[in-house]
Amino acid sequence: MARTHQLAACPRCAEPLDASDLYCGGCGYDLSAVPGPPAGPPPPAPDWPQARETDGTGRPAPVLRASDLPATVSDTSARPEQPTLPEGVRLPEEAGVPAEPGVRAGGGPRYVSDDRPAEHPEPPDSDYALAAPPPAPPTPPTPPGAGAHVPAQSAAAPVPPRPEAAPEGAQGVPGPNAPAPDAPAPGTPASGAPVPGTPLPNASPASPAAGAPASAPEAAPDPRLSPPPPEPGPVCARCGAGRVDADGYCERCGHAQPRPRDHMERELSTLAAVSDRGLRHHRNEDAFAVAATALPDGATAAVAVVCDGVSSATRPDAASLAAAQTAEAALMASLPRGTRPEQAMREAIEQAAEAVNALADEPVLPPEEPGQNAPACTLVAAIVTEELLVVGWVGDSRVYWVPADRSATPYRLTEDDSWAAQMVAARLLSEEEAYADERAHAITGWLGADAYELEPHTAAFRPEAPGSVVVCTDGLWNYAESAEAMAALLPADSGSRPLDAARTLVRYALDSGGHDNITVAVVPYPAPGEPVRLEAR
């Protein structure tokens, strides 16, 4: 017959139980596995003594002694045997070494409270005596100048062994001949000093090696002998804060920086020129050259050359630059020799054409690559002396005459080599209709190896009044085609401030859309008079 469990609740889940339950209804625990109550009457509870109210000094006793507890060995006859110490070995208290605080002399723990002084030891005959631990070696005081540089000893010198004090009484207890606790043993480095032959803990690679004599601290370098710091690179033209790397991009905002030809300016005492990439093109395919030279009679001749690369050709920027530089060099060589300006202009255009033709012999693409054609450009130039104005051109770049007296009539001094100009010359379309056509700017004359027969145009004028000569590409005159429109844009002080005048015209073209490269040169004409055409070719 199964015995009942006599439990009021499940020992596993605390589910209430009946006396007849064999399993817990909550967790299924087998109640027959619960041990039954012990047979016979329960053992009597130990008669625990009450804590003493005082310890004999008027202060409350916080603890009980081991001898006050029942079921402990209280007579000395029933104590376990104490281990026998070797001969010549004494306990610390017998050797005159005081026990550590909190440890009884007899080995048992002594409980010390804040309101019970530690000078009341327990009786030496207390139970559970524990052996006193060996005393910790005394820590010597930090020597003077601790933390300062300690010279390293020679690596060849042997390290003297640390002498051990012979036990005189108890093991590990210094004898009367041992050195004082505050002084290091003879031949032993002081506390904190490095062991000879070992590197310092915080030694850097520059620290002297072991065995080397200590070196004096290095003096700070003389700033007068130090190399100058590298000059900072150019600042980004877009964000104004980042530096520009070698590839031409800002290290901060990542924008490509303007190329040297994206915006160019040059001013001489007698003329000035400005060129800008514009807002739509990825590079500036225009080029210009301005110069001044002395004629054989001592007069001054100012020269302005403006070239516009043909975008549909290969390397148009190289073509315009070669033409401008070649034409300028030719004029600077022929005018001082006394060559007539008209003849010098024609020769300069012919030499510029030869320079552009030579670029076709320098292909930049493999021969099998399609889409490669000869570099090409247009050219317009002006020679201004004290008595004469000579212009020359091939293509659709122009020269305008704007008198200083704005009540006088301005003039356009060139005729375009373009489809629109041919339609107007043939009287097939009016000027407004021709330039409104999408074929208006298709040029019929240019410099290049694939050009038709070269026909340089030259014209000479003798102005009778002061004024300014405007030499420009179609990037400007697209927004001011007529001479009256150009005169309205040119500042009144262009004769004395040609650079500001050129900047004003370029800014106007940019504000108007900047669809093309923009280049303009302004040459003041100091002689009086109205331009009178002498000859044209």
C-alpha positions in Angstrom: 0.0 0.0 0.0 1.5 3.3 -1.0 2.1 5.7 1.8 0.7 9.2 1.6 2.9 12.1 1.3 1.5 14.3 4.1 2.4 17.5 2.2 0.2 20.5 2.0 1.8 21.8 -1.2 4.0 20.5 -4.1 7.7 20.9 -3.3 8.3 21.8 -6.9 5.6 24.2 -7.9 3.8 24.9 -4.6 0.5 23.6 -6.0 -1.9 22.8 -3.1 -2.2 19.0 -2.4 -4.7 16.6 -0.9 -3.6 13.7 1.3 -4.7 11.2 -1.3 -2.8 12.8 -4.2 0.0 10.6 -5.7 1.1 13.2 -8.3 1.0 17.0 -8.4 -1.9 18.2 -10.5 0.1 21.3 -11.6 3.5 19.9 -12.6 3.0 16.1 -12.4 5.7 15.7 -9.7 5.7 12.1 -8.2 4.8 12.7 -4.6 5.8 9.1 -3.6 9.4 10.2 -4.1 9.1 12.6 -1.2 10.8 11.1 1.8 8.5 10.5 4.8 8.9 12.0 8.2 11.6 10.4 10.4 10.5 7.8 12.8 10.4 8.6 16.5 10.2 11.9 18.2 12.1 14.9 16.7 15.5 15.6 18.3 15.5 18.4 20.8 16.7 21.8 19.5 20.1 22.9 20.8 20.0 25.2 23.8 21.8 28.2 22.2 23.2 30.5 24.9 22.4 34.2 24.8 25.1 36.7 23.9 26.8 38.4 26.8 25.7 41.9 27.3 29.2 43.1 28.2 32.7 41.9 27.8 33.8 42.9 31.3 34.8 46.4 30.2 31.4 48.0 30.1 31.0 47.6 26.3 28.6 45.2 24.6 30.2 41.9 23.4 29.5 41.7 19.6 30.4 38.0 19.2 30.4 34.6 21.0 33.5 32.7 21.7 33.9 29.2 20.4 33.8 27.7 23.9 30.3 29.2 24.4 28.8 27.2 21.6 27.3 23.7 22.3 28.4 20.6 20.5 32.0 21.8 20.4 35.1 20.5 22.0 35.5 22.5 25.2 38.0 20.6 27.2 41.6 20.4 26.3 41.7 16.7 26.6 39.4 16.2 23.6 41.2 18.7 21.3 42.9 17.5 18.2 46.6 17.2 18.4 48.5 20.3 17.2 51.2 19.8 14.6 54.7 19.7 16.0 57.0 22.4 14.7 60.5 21.6 13.7 63.3 22.2 16.1 64.5 25.7 16.1 61.3 27.1 14.5 59.1 29.4 16.6 55.8 31.0 16.0 55.8 34.7 15.2 54.5 35.7 18.6 57.3 33.6 20.2 59.9 35.3 18.0 58.8 38.7 19.0 57.0 39.5 15.7 53.5 41.0 16.3 50.6 39.3 14.5 48.8 41.1 11.8 45.7 43.0 12.7 42.6 40.8 12.7 44.6 37.5 13.4 44.8 36.1 16.8 48.1 35.0 18.3 46.7 31.5 18.7 45.8 31.4 15.1 42.0 31.9 15.2 40.4 35.0 13.7 39.8 38.0 15.9 36.7 40.0 15.0 37.3 43.7 15.4 34.4 46.2 15.2 34.5 49.9 15.1 33.4 50.2 18.7 35.7 47.5 20.0 39.4 48.4 20.1 41.8 46.0 18.6 44.0 45.9 21.7 41.7 43.2 23.4 43.0 39.9 22.1 41.2 36.7 22.5 42.6 34.2 25.0 45.5 32.3 23.6 43.8 29.0 24.4 40.9 29.5 21.9 39.8 26.8 19.6 40.6 26.4 15.9 44.1 27.9 16.1 45.4 29.0 12.7 49.0 29.4 11.8 50.1 33.0 11.3 51.1 33.8 7.6 54.7 34.8 7.0 55.2 38.6 7.2 55.3 40.4 3.9 58.7 41.8 3.0 58.9 45.5 4.1 58.6 48.0 1.3 61.5 50.4 1.4 60.8 54.1 1.0 61.1 55.7 -2.4 64.7 56.9 -2.8 65.2 60.7 -3.5 64.9 61.6 -7.1 62.7 58.6 -8.0 61.5 58.8 -11.5 64.7 60.6 -12.7 66.9 59.0 -15.3 69.0 56.1 -13.9 72.3 55.4 -15.7 72.4 51.9 -17.0 75.2 49.7 -15.7 77.6 47.9 -18.0 76.0 44.8 -19.6 79.2 42.9 -19.0 79.1 43.4 -15.2 77.6 40.4 -13.4 74.4 40.9 -11.5 75.2 40.4 -7.8 72.9 37.8 -6.2 70.4 38.9 -3.6 71.7 37.7 -0.2 69.1 35.8 1.9 69.1 36.2 5.7 69.7 32.9 7.5 66.8 31.9 9.7 67.8 32.6 13.2 64.5 31.8 15.0 61.4 31.3 12.8 61.5 30.6 9.1 61.3 33.8 7.1 61.9 36.1 10.1 65.0 38.4 9.7 67.7 37.8 12.3 69.6 40.5 14.2 72.3 40.7 11.5 69.9 41.2 8.7 69.7 44.7 7.0 67.2 47.1 8.2 63.8 46.9 6.6 64.1 50.4 5.2 67.4 49.8 3.5 68.0 47.5 0.5 70.4 44.6 0.8 74.0 45.3 -0.2 74.5 45.0 -3.9 70.8 45.1 -4.6 69.3 48.0 -6.6 66.9 50.3 -4.8 63.2 49.9 -5.1 62.1 51.2 -8.5 65.6 51.1 -9.9 66.1 49.0 -13.1 67.9 45.7 -13.0 71.2 46.1 -14.8 71.1 44.7 -18.3 67.3 45.1 -18.8 65.6 48.0 -20.6 63.5 50.5 -18.8 59.8 49.9 -18.8 59.0 53.2 -20.7 62.2 53.3 -22.8 61.7 54.5 -26.3 63.6 53.2 -29.3 65.8 56.3 -29.1 66.8 55.4 -25.5 70.5 54.4 -25.0 71.2 50.7 -25.2 72.3 48.8 -22.1 76.0 49.4 -21.4 76.1 52.7 -23.3 76.9 55.9 -21.3 74.0 58.2 -20.5 73.6 60.9 -23.1 72.5 64.4 -22.6 69.0 65.3 -23.7 68.9 66.5 -27.3 68.6 70.2 -27.8 65.6 71.6 -29.7 66.5 72.2 -33.4 67.4 75.7 -34.3 64.5 77.2 -36.3 66.9 79.3 -38.3 68.6 76.1 -39.6 65.4 74.1 -40.1 64.1 73.8 -43.7 61.1 76.0 -44.5 57.7 74.3 -44.4 56.4 73.3 -47.8 54.3 76.0 -49.5 50.6 75.2 -49.4 48.9 74.3 -52.7 46.4 76.4 -54.5 43.0 76.8 -52.9 39.8 75.5 -54.6 38.2 78.2 -56.7 34.7 76.6 -56.0 34.5 76.2 -52.2 37.5 78.4 -51.3 38.6 76.1 -48.5 40.0 72.8 -49.9 43.5 72.3 -51.4 43.9 71.3 -55.0 45.7 68.0 -55.7 48.1 67.2 -58.5 45.2 66.0 -60.7 43.4 69.3 -60.5 40.6 68.3 -58.2 39.6 69.8 -54.8 40.4 67.5 -51.9 37.4 68.9 -50.0 34.5 69.3 -52.4 35.9 67.2 -55.3 35.2 69.7 -58.0 37.6 70.0 -61.0 39.6 73.2 -60.9 39.7 75.6 -63.8 42.3 74.9 -66.3 44.8 77.6 -67.0 43.0 78.4 -70.3 39.5 78.4 -68.7 40.0 82.1 -67.9 42.9 84.2 -69.2 43.6 87.9 -68.9 46.5 90.0 -70.1 47.0 93.7 -70.0 49.7 95.9 -71.7 50.1 99.6 -71.5 48.3 100.0 -74.8 45.7 97.1 -74.9 44.2 94.2 -73.0 42.4 90.9 -73.6 40.2 88.5 -71.7 39.2 84.9 -72.6 36.7 82.7 -70.7 35.5 79.1 -71.2 31.9 80.0 -70.9 29.1 78.1 -69.2 28.5 75.2 -71.6 31.8 74.0 -73.0 34.1 71.7 -71.0 37.2 73.5 -72.2 38.3 76.8 -73.7 39.0 76.4 -77.4 39.8 80.1 -77.9 43.2 81.6 -77.8 44.6 85.2 -78.1 47.9 87.0 -78.2 48.5 90.7 -77.6 51.8 92.5 -78.0 53.3 95.9 -78.8 56.4 96.8 -80.7 58.2 99.8 -82.1 58.2 100.7 -85.8 61.3 102.0 -87.6 60.0 105.6 -87.3 59.7 105.2 -83.5 56.0 104.9 -83.4 54.3 102.2 -81.4 52.3 99.4 -83.0 49.8 97.4 -80.9 48.9 93.9 -82.1 45.9 91.8 -81.1 45.3 88.3 -82.4 42.1 86.2 -81.5 41.5 82.7 -82.7 38.5 80.4 -82.2 38.9 76.6 -82.5 36.5 74.7 -84.7 34.7 72.4 -82.2 33.9 69.7 -84.8 37.6 69.3 -85.6 40.2 67.3 -83.7 42.2 69.3 -81.1 40.6 72.7 -81.8 42.3 74.2 -78.7 45.7 73.3 -80.0 44.9 74.7 -83.4 43.8 78.1 -82.0 46.8 78.4 -79.7 49.2 77.5 -82.5 47.6 80.1 -84.8 47.6 82.9 -82.3 51.2 82.4 -81.2 52.5 82.0 -84.8 50.7 85.1 -86.0 51.9 87.2 -83.2 55.5 86.0 -83.7 55.3 86.8 -87.4 54.0 90.3 -86.8 56.6 91.1 -84.1 59.3 90.0 -86.5 58.1 91.9 -89.6 56.8 95.2 -88.3 60.0 96.4 -86.7 61.8 95.7 -90.0 59.5 98.2 -91.7 57.2 95.8 -93.5 53.9 97.5 -94.5 51.2 96.5 -92.0 48.9 95.1 -94.7 51.6 92.9 -96.0 52.7 91.9 -92.5 49.1 90.9 -91.7 48.8 88.7 -94.8 52.1 87.0 -94.1 51.2 86.4 -90.5 47.9 84.7 -91.5 49.6 82.5 -94.0 52.2 81.4 -91.4 49.5 80.7 -88.9 47.8 78.5 -91.4 51.0 76.5 -91.9 51.3 76.0 -88.2 47.8 74.6 -88.0 48.3 72.4 -91.0 51.3 70.9 -89.2 49.1 69.7 -86.4 47.5 67.3 -88.8 50.8 65.3 -88.9 50.6 64.7 -85.2 47.6 62.3 -84.8 46.5 61.7 -81.2 44.3 58.7 -82.1 45.4 55.4 -83.8 44.9 55.4 -87.5 42.1 52.8 -87.3 40.1 55.0 -84.9 37.2 56.7 -86.7 36.3 60.4 -86.1 39.7 61.9 -86.5 40.1 64.9 -88.7 42.5 67.8 -89.1 42.7 70.5 -86.4 41.1 73.8 -87.5 40.3 77.3 -86.2 39.4 80.8 -87.3 41.6 83.9 -86.9 41.1 87.7 -86.6 43.8 90.2 -85.9 44.3 94.0 -85.7 47.3 96.2 -86.0 46.8 99.7 -84.4 49.4 102.5 -85.0 49.2 106.2 -84.4 47.8 106.8 -87.9 46.6 103.4 -89.2 44.3 100.5 -88.3 44.8 97.2 -90.2 42.6 94.2 -89.7 42.9 90.6 -91.1 40.7 87.5 -90.7 39.7 84.1 -91.9 36.4 82.8 -90.5 33.6 84.4 -88.5 35.5 86.2 -85.7 35.0 90.0 -85.9 36.5 93.5 -85.4 34.4 96.5 -84.3 35.2 100.2 -84.3 33.6 102.1 -81.4 34.3 105.9 -81.4 35.0 107.6 -78.1 32.2 110.0 -79.0 29.2 107.8 -78.7 27.1 110.2 -80.8 29.3 109.1 -83.8 28.6 105.9 -85.8 30.2 102.7 -84.8 31.2 100.2 -87.5 31.8 96.5 -88.0 35.1 96.2 -89.9 35.1 92.5 -91.0 32.8 90.2 -93.0 32.1 86.7 -91.9 33.2 83.6 -93.8 29.9 81.9 -93.0 26.7 80.5 -94.6 24.7 83.4 -93.2 27.0 86.0 -94.7 26.9 84.3 -98.1 23.1 84.3 -98.1 23.1 88.0 -97.3 25.7 88.8 -99.9 23.8 86.9 -102.5 20.6 88.8 -101.4 18.8 85.5 -100.8 18.0 86.3 -97.2 17.9 89.4 -95.1 20.5 89.6 -92.3 17.9 88.9 -89.6 16.6 85.9 -91.5 20.0 84.5 -92.3 21.3 84.7 -88.7 18.0 83.2 -87.4 18.7 80.0 -89.4 20.4 77.1 -87.7 23.0 77.1 -90.5 24.0 80.7 -89.8 27.3 79.9 -88.0 28.5 77.2 -90.5 31.8 78.7 -91.5 33.0 78.7 -95.1 36.6 79.7 -94.4 39.1 78.5 -91.7 42.7 77.6 -91.1 43.4 73.8 -91.3 44.8 71.1 -93.5 41.3 70.2 -94.8 40.3 73.9 -95.6 39.6 75.0 -99.1 41.9 77.4 -100.9 43.2 79.9 -98.3 41.9 83.4 -98.9 43.1 85.7 -96.1 41.1 89.0 -95.8 42.8 92.2 -94.9 41.6 95.8 -94.6 43.2 99.1 -93.6 41.5 102.2 -92.1 42.6 105.6 -91.1 40.5 106.8 -88.1 39.9 110.5 -87.8 38.7 110.4 -84.1 39.8 108.5 -81.0 38.0 105.4 -80.2 38.5 101.7 -79.3 38.9 98.6 -81.5 37.1 95.5 -80.2 38.4 92.2 -81.5 36.2 89.2 -80.5 34.9 85.7 -81.3 31.3 84.8 -81.9 31.0 83.9 -78.2 30.6 87.6 -77.6 29.0 89.0 -80.8 26.3 86.3 -80.7 24.8 88.5 -78.0 25.6 91.8 -79.7 25.7 91.3 -83.4 25.3 94.9 -84.6 27.9 97.6 -84.2 25.4 99.7 -82.3 24.7 96.9 -79.8 28.5 96.5 -79.3 29.0 100.2 -78.8 26.2 100.2 -76.2 28.0 97.6 -74.2 31.5 99.0 -74.3 32.2 101.2 -71.3 32.9 104.9 -72.0 36.3 104.8 -70.4 37.5 101.9 -72.6 40.3 104.1 -74.1 42.0 104.5 -70.6 40.9 101.2 -69.0 40.9 98.5 -71.7 41.1 95.6 -69.3 38.0 96.7 -67.4 36.2 97.1 -70.7 37.2 93.6 -71.8 36.0 92.2 -68.5 32.7 94.0 -68.8 32.1 92.5 -72.3 32.9 89.0 -71.1 30.7 89.3 -68.1 27.8 90.4 -70.3 28.2 87.3 -72.5 28.3 85.0 -69.4 25.2 86.7 -68.0 23.5 86.2 -71.3 24.0 82.5 -71.3 27.7 81.9 -72.1 26.8 79.2 -74.7 30.3 79.4 -76.3 33.8 80.3 -75.4 34.2 84.1 -75.1 37.4 86.0 -76.1 37.7 89.8 -76.6 40.6 92.2 -76.9 40.2 96.0 -76.6 42.8 98.2 -78.3 42.4 102.0 -77.7 43.1 104.1 -80.8 44.7 107.4 -79.7 44.8 109.3 -83.0 41.9 111.6 -83.9 39.6 111.0 -86.8 36.9 108.8 -88.2 37.8 105.5 -89.6 38.1 105.9 -93.4 38.6 102.7 -95.4 41.8 102.8 -97.5 41.9 99.4 -99.1 40.5 95.9 -98.6 41.4 92.5 -100.0 
